[in-house]
Amino acid sequence: MIAPASSDSPLPVSISTARGLVEYASAGQGPTVLALHGAMGGWDQSMILARTLDLTRFRAVALSRPGYLGTALAAGRSADQQADLYAATLDALGLERVAVLAVSGGGPSALRFALRHPARCWALVLVSSIGEPMRGRLPLSARLAMWLGRQAWFAERLRRRLARDPEAPARRAILDPALRARTLDDPEAGPLFRALLASTTERLPLRIEGTRQDVRAGRAPAPPLEDVRVPTLVVHGTADRTVPFARHGAALARRIPGAELLALEGGEHVALFTHRALIKPRMDAFLRAHAPAPVESEVTAPLR
């Protein structure tokens, strides 16, 4: 039996499922929300995403998706297989239903979970998520990073570069200097944003297989979004250069029946941090409106 979830300093554990070992961490108390990171991620970035939640109202289960950190790629090589892995993880944890909170490259498998296991998904929140097949080639810098990323020396070089100029990644992620400064100075968003940027250089070789798979999954045909029957909130920045708003966020909100859209004017791909003051209350209200009645075994008991 795993110790009760803590919102202070959750540590990852691995659990055996019908599809293989899955690494996760949990924090908070209340109806459960499954948090799914994007490319170059892992359970640590899923937990950063989950910090958008009020963890006095919700319990977060933050996964390492297949190919990331402690979850092997063999556990789910496609978005459909990953969706089935999430269902198997719920079985192993003794959970009947969850909401799913996904960001960026976590979106395709979250959508497949809602389609393949609708009875187990009480709500869906998609943040800066892929909604249509991605177009064009990856930038050369991204292709080189994935090629070199398996090498420990390359990760160490990135860490040294980050130590010399800790705001360089932030400058690339947030073009507007004033918005960047406000975000980095924010007492809540700033530390989380810095933690996200720093995490990509930690155990970098263990994040590459999953990222390569996410690139492939992002180019696959979109699922039948019109068949999604789960309450859905789409959160997307209108100035997202990585996952453009019109092709992805607006399309998701248009095609998913009844979906709500929070369009963040001027928000880029990291709008989760730059527009946190808008996102948090909307996400909290949406999840509280759709949360199922409390179930003692899922709300207060340790996850097993």
N, C-alpha and C positions, 0 to 999 in steps of 0.2 A: 504494500500500500504506500502511495506517495504522500508526503506531508501535505497539509492544507496549503492552498495557494496563498502566496504573499505578494502584495503590491509593492513592497520595498525593494527587494533585490531577487527577483525570481531566477532560478537556475534551471538550465535545460536538463531533461531526462529523456531516455528512450523507452518506447513502449512497443511491444510486439503486437502486430496486427495481422490480419489474414493476408495482407499484401506485403508484409515485411516490417522491419523496424522503422519507426517514425520518431524523430526528435521534436520535442516541444517544451515550452515553458508555460506556466499558468500564473495568473495574478488576478486579484479582485474577488468579488462575491456578487452573485446575482445570476440572472439568465445568461447563458453562455454564448459568447461571440467567438467564432473561429477567425483568427487574423492571418492573412496570407500576404506575404511580402512580394516584391517585384524582382526584377533582374538584379544580379550581384548581391542577393539577399541571404536570408537565413532566419532562424528563430529570433535572433537579436533584432533584426529589422522588422519582423512581424510584431515584436513587442513594442518597438517604437511607434509603429502604426497603431497598436492597441492603446497606447497612452492618450490617443484622442478621445477615448471613452472615459466616462466617469466610472472608475473602478470601485467606487463604493456602491454602484448600482448594477454593474455587470462584471461577470467573470470572463476574462480573456484567455483563450488557448491559442498560443502563438506558435505556429508550425515552422519547421524547416521543410520547404517543399522538396520533391525529389531532385537529386543532383546538387543539393545545398547542404553543407556542413555534415550533420550526422544522419541525414536521410539519403539513402542510395538512390541513384537515378533509376535503377531497376524497379523501384517501388511504384513508378508511374512515368512512363516515357511519353505519354500523350495527355492532352487536357482531359479526355474521357477517363483514362486510367488514374489520373490524379484525383478526379472527382470521386471515383470509386474508393481510392485510398482514404479520402476524407471520411467517407461513410464507414469504412473499416476502422478508422481511428475513433470515431464516435462509439462504435461497438466496443472497442477495447477499453474506452474510458467510461463506459456505462452511461452515455448520453443519448437521449432520444432525438432531440432537435437542437439546432443552433441557428443563430444568425451568422452570416458570413460577411466579413469586412476584408476587401481585397484592394490592393493598389497596383496599378500599372500592369506588369506582366503576370500578376496573380489573377487578373480579371478573367481570362479565358477558362481556367479550370473552375473558378467560382461560378461562372455562368453554367458550365457543364454540370456542376453539382446541383444547382437549382433546377436544371432540366431533368437530370437523371434520378435525383433523390428529392423531389419537391416536398414530400411528407416530412423530411428531416431538416428542412430549411425554412425558418419562420420569417426571415428577412434577409435582404441582400443590399450591401452598400458597396458601390464601386467608385473608387477614388482614382482619378487620372488613369482610368483603365482602358485597355485595348478593347475596341468594340467591332472593328472591321479588320480585314487582313492588312498588315503593315505593308507599305510600299517602299520601293527603292532599296539600294544597297546600304548596309551599315557604313557609317563613316570609317575611314581608314584607321583613325585612332582607336575606335572601338574594336575593329578586327584585330589590330595589333595587340591590344590589351588582352583579348581572349586567347590569342596565340601564346603570348608571353606569360599570361596569368598563372599557368601551372607551375611556374618556376619560383622557388622561394626567394631567390635573389631579386626578382622583379618586384615582388611584394615589399621587400625590405627597402628597395629604392624608392618606391612610392611612399612608404612611411617616412623616410628621411625627407623627401620633398615636402610632404604635408607638415612635418615639424618645422621646416624652414619657412614655409608660407602657408599657414593654416587656413587662410581665407581664399586661396586660389580656387579650390573646388566650388566654394560659394559664389565666386565671381562668375564661374562658368554656368552655374545653375540658376542664378538670379541676376539678370542683366541690369535691372534698374538699381543704381547705387543707393538711392534713398530707401527703397523697399528692402534691399539686402541689409542695410545698416539696421533698419527697424527690426528685421527678423532676427539678426544675430544678437541684438541688444535685448530682445524680448526675454524675460526671465523664465518663461516656460518653453517657447518655441526654439529659442537660441540653443540651449544645451542639447535638446533632442535633435535638432538639425545638425549640429556639430558631431553628435554621436553617430548619426546616420552616415555622414561623409567619412568619418574615421573608420567605421565598421567595414567598409569595402576593401580596406587594405589589410584587415585582420583575417588570417587564414584564407587568403585570397585563392590559393589553389583549390580549396574545397567549395568555391562558389562558381567555378568556371563551367563544369558540366551542366549544371542547372541553367546557367545563363545561355549556353549554346542551345539547349533544348527550348528555352523560352523564345529565342529568336526564331526557331523553326515553328513553334506553336503559334507565334504571332503572325506568321504568314499563311497559316491554314485558313480555310474558309470559315466564315463566322457561323456559329450555331444558329438554329432557328429561333431568333430572339422573340418572335411573335408568340412562341409557345411558352415563354416564361410566365409562370403563374404565382410568383413569389413577390410580395411587396418589395419594391426596389427604389433606392435612392442613388442617383448618379451625381457625383461631385467632380467637377472638371473646370480647370482654368481656361479662359478663352484665348490666352496667349501661349498655350502649351506647344512648344516646338518639337517635343519628342513624340507625343501622342496627340496630334492636332484635334482641337475641340470639335470642329465641324464634322470630321470623318469618324470620330470615336464617341466623345461624350454626348454630343447632340444626337448622333445616330442611335446610341443606346437608349437615350430617353425617349426618342421618337418611336422606336420599334418595340420596346418592352411595354406591354399593356399596363397602363396605370402608373408608369414610372414617374417619380418626382425628379426634377432637375435643379441642382444648385449650381448655377453658372457663375464662376468667380471672375469678375471683370479684371482683365490684365494678369490673371494668375498663370504662372508657368507650370512646368511639370511637378515642381515641389510646392504647389499651392497648399498642400497639407500643412506646411509650416508658415508660409507667408500670409495665408488667409485663415489661420487657425481660429481667430476670434469669431469668424463667420461660420466655420465648419462645425466646431464643437457643439454649440447649442442646437444647430439643425440636426446633427447626427444623433444627439441625445434625445431630442424630441421624437424623431422618427423611430428610433429603436424602442423607446418607452411606449410609443403608441401601438407597436406591433408585438411587443414581448408577450409570451404566453404566461399564464398564471404560474406563480412560483411552484416549483417541485422540490421538496426538501432534499431528495437524493442528489439533485443536480445543483442546487443553490449553495448549500452549506457543507455538503460532505466532501472529503478529499477525493480528488480524481485518482482512479486506480491505474 
